């Protein structure tokens, strides 16, 4: 049940332009988020860092999201509400960013919550590290019905990356920065192409472009964002966020950023992902060696490709290895084997899992 909102006199705030008080522009697409939108905006208003502007973009909502946005924009001059000129989250992000004024850029999701010190912590971390940096923090999933194991595993993995600052090392495994939990200088954001994504998932595309632009990641050892899981979430329902699209984007950026045709390419794993990858590489006429840790498959042909033992990696000179093995406990064993061969994750081998 939503709170009863009482309209009052508009709230006035003073913006500052010096380094200590740089304005944060928060870009927030809104698509039928009426059940959660009020609590989301209240969590933004409750930030200890008060020098922000919120540009909320209504992406063709059919619920009461527009009424809520109209009310908040009327009583808080830091909140600007506009309608998406196009359709979809990429167009909404572009529309919002075009109207932003801040030197610091942040994206927020309309069904999530900010912890009170989120913006202050991210801003402090960013200013400590300086330009050329993406500041990010830990996340915590929550849900009325309880959070499923997959999301909890992703949460814990993201938080471990913040503790170890190893985001770029595991770039191809999964999206290494939560889409509504980063802060950047505008100049760095422009350097990596801002919200001008051409493909979905747009948040993972942006992270790859951050890496391509040579930016470094500074992780906070603190939870800053509360990520709401519910059955209407786009990541659950929209085909743009299906597992196959993540696989497509990983291969696209691997070939453009990491692949070296002068080095032997290997695919490790013959499960569904391994087979999908093999077919894509064959379609692109990119030669590769296919290896597996399953002795029953060694010496057999799949898609006219001979399957070798993973131990044959030791005979390759400076290999590049894409690993698609899905077994839960296999990663540590694979890393141990490859590191004994003086191969490095992120340089010689990449997990597509």
N, C-alpha and C positions, 0 to 999 in steps of 0.2 A: 504494500500500500504506500502511495506517495504522500509526502508531507503536504500540508496545506501551506501554500506560499502566500504571504501578504505583501502586496506591492507597497513600496515605500519610496522615499525620495532617492534619486540617483546617487550612487556613491562616487565620490571624486577621489582620484589618486594622482600623485605627482610622479612623473617618470624622470629618471636620471640618465645622463649620458656618460659619466665618468667610468673608469675601468671597474671600480668596485661595485657599481650599481647598473651594469649593463642590462638592457632590456632583453627579456626572454620572450621570443615569439613561439607560442604553442599552436600548432596546426592540428585540428581535430576533425576528421571526417565523421559524420553522423548518419547512420542508416538504421532506422527503426530501433533506436536504442532507448525508447521512452521509459522502459521499466527500470533502467539503470542510470539514465542521463543526469538526473538531478543530483544523485549522490556523487557522481563523477565530478560535476562542476563544483559542488560544495567542497570536495577534496582539493580541488585546484585553488579555490578561494581561501582555503585553510592553510595554505603554504606559509612557512616561516619566511621564505623569500617572496616578497610581495611585488617586485618590479617585473611584471609579466603582462602580456596581452594574449588573449585567447581568440583565435579565429576559428569558429565552428562552421563547418560546411555541411549543410543538409543535402545528402545525396538521395534525393527523391524518396524521402521517408513517407510512409502511408499511415504511421501511428501518430501519437501526440508529441513527437520530438520537436516539431516546429513551434508548438505552443510553449514548450519549456524553454527553447532557445530564445524566443521572443521575450519572454519574461525576464530571463537573466540578463539579456543584452540591454533591456530597458533600465534595470536597476544597478548595473555595474558597467561603467564606461570602458573597462578593460576588456569586455567581452563583445566581440563583433560576430554577428550571425549573417551568413550569406547562403544563397542556394547554389548548388553545383551547376556550372554552365554546361557541363557535359553529363556523363553517366559513368558511375564506377569510382572506385577508390583512388585510382591514379589521377583522374580528372579532378576529383575533390581535393586531393593534396596539392595539385598544381594551382587550383583556384585560391585556396587558402594561403599558400606561400606567396602568391603574387601580391597579396594585400598586407603582408607582414612588414614590420618596421625594425624588429630587434636585430641586434648584432649576434645574438645567440639563438639557435634554432632547435626546437624540440617537437616531437610528434606525440600525440596522445590518442588513445582509443576511448570511445565514448561509453563503453561498458565497464571500464576498469576504474581503479582508484589509485591516487597518489598518496603515499605516506607523507606526513606533514613536512618533513625536511628534505623531500626528494629534490626539489629544484635547487635548494641551498647547497646540498651536498654535491650534486652534479656540477653546479656552477663553480664551487670552490675547487673541486678536482680539476675542472677544465682550466681555470685560471692559474692553478699551480703548474700544470703541465704546459700551458701555452698553445699557440696555434699549431696545427698539424696533428691534433689530438681529437679523439672521440671519447667522451666520458660516459661511462655506463655503470649501472649498479646491479645488485642482485634482485631477483624476482621471487614472488610467492604466489602460487596458484590458490584460488579458493572457489568453492562452488556449494550451492545449497544442498546438492545431493552427494557431495564428496568428490574429490578429484581422482580421476583414474590413474592407473600406474604409469601409463605412457607420458602423461603430462608431468607427473611428479619426477619421472626420470629426466625429462627435458629440463625441468626447473633445476634439479640438482646438478645437471651437466653444465648449464649456463652459469650457475653460481660458482662452480669449481673453476670455470674459465676466468671469472672475476678474481678469484683468490690467487690464481697462478699467472694471470695476464697472458694466457696462451691461446687467445682467440684466433689469431691468424694461423697458428699451427694446425688447428682442427677445422679450418674454414670449409672444407668440402664435406664434412660429416653432416652438418645441419646448420641452420641459420644461427650464427654465433653471437648476435646482438639482438636482444628483444626489441621489436619494432617500436614500442611506445616507451622506451627506457634509455634514451641516449640524448646527449647534448653536444652541439658542435658550434664553432664559429661560422658565421654566414659565409665568409670567404672560403673556408674549407668545404662547406656544403656545396657551394657553387663549383668548386674545383672538381668534385666528384659527380656533378651533373644534377644536383638537387633532387627533386621528385620526378625528374623526366625519365621515368622508367618506360621501357618499350615492351617489357614482358612481365608476366606474373610467375611466382609470387614477388610482388614489387618490393617488399621489405628485404628479401634475400638478395634481389638484384642490387638494391642500394648498398648492402653490405659488401658485395663483391666489388662494386664501384669505389667504395671507401678504401678497400684493400688496393685496388688498382691505382688509386690516386696517391698511394704511399703514406696514408695516414696511420698513426699508431693508436692503439686502444688503451685507455687507462681505466681499469676496473676498480670499483669501490667494494670494500669488504663490509657492505651494509645493504640490507633490503630497502629498496627505494620505491618499488612498484608492486602493486597488488593486481594480479592478472586474473580476471573472472572467467571461469569456465562455465558455459551454459549451452544448451542444445541448439541455440540459434546462431552461435558463433560462425563467422564466415569460414574460419579455418576448418570447421567441421562439415560445412554444407556446400561451399562454393567449389566448383570443379577447378577453378583457378589455383586452388591450394591443395589439390590432390597430390598424392605421393609421386605420381609420374611427372608432374610439373617441376617438383624439386629435383628430380633426377635429371630432367632436361637441362635445367639451369646449371647444375653442377658440371655436366659434361661440356656445355657451351663455354663456361668460364675456364674449365681445366684446359681445353684446347687452345683458348686464346691467351691464357696467362702462364700456363705451366708446361704444356706439351712441347717437347723437343724431338723433332723427327730424326735427329741424329743419335738419339738414345733409344735402346730397346724398350718398348711399351709392353707391360704385362697386365693381365686382368686376373685377379685372384678371387675365385668363387664361381660356382656353377649353379647357384640357386636362381630364383626368378630375376633378381637384379643383375646378377652376372650374365644371364642369358640376354636380358634386355640390352645391357651394355655391349655385349658381343655383337648383337644384330646392328646396333647403331654404328659401331666402329666399322663393321663390314660394309654398311651402306655408304659410309663416308670414304671407303677404300683406305682405311688407316690400318696398317699391319700391326698385329699384336700376338703375343704368346699367351695362351690360356692355361692357368695353373689351378690346382685344387689340392686341398688337404684330405680329400676323400680317396683312398686307394682304389675303391671300386670303379672310379671314373678315369684313372690313369691309363693312358694308351688308347682310350676310346675317342671317337670323333663325334662332336656335337656341332651342328651347322657347318659341317665340312672342316672343322677346326680340331686338331689333335689336342687332347687334354694331357698336360704334363703334371708331374709332381711339383709341389711348391718348392721342394728342395733344389730344383733346377735354377732357382733364382740366384743361387751362389755362383753359377757359371756365367751370369750376365755381367757385362761391363757397364757400370753406372746406369742401372735400370730405373725406369719410372713405373710404379706399380699402383694400380687402382684396386682397392680392396673392397669387395662387396659381400664378404662373409657376414652372415646374419646371426650366427650363434652368439648368445649373450656373453659367454665367458671366453670367447675366442680372442678378443682384441688384445688382452695383455700377453697372451702366448705369441700372437703374431708380432707384436711390437718387440718382444724379447728376442724372437728369432731374427728379425730384420736388423735390430740394433747390433746383434753379434756380427752381422755382415757390414757394420759401419754405415748402415743406411739410416737416413734421418726423416722423421715424419714431417710433412710439409715441403720437403725437397725431393726425396726419393720415393716416398709412399704416401698415399692419400686414402682415407677412409670415405667411401661413398655409402654410408649406412644410415 
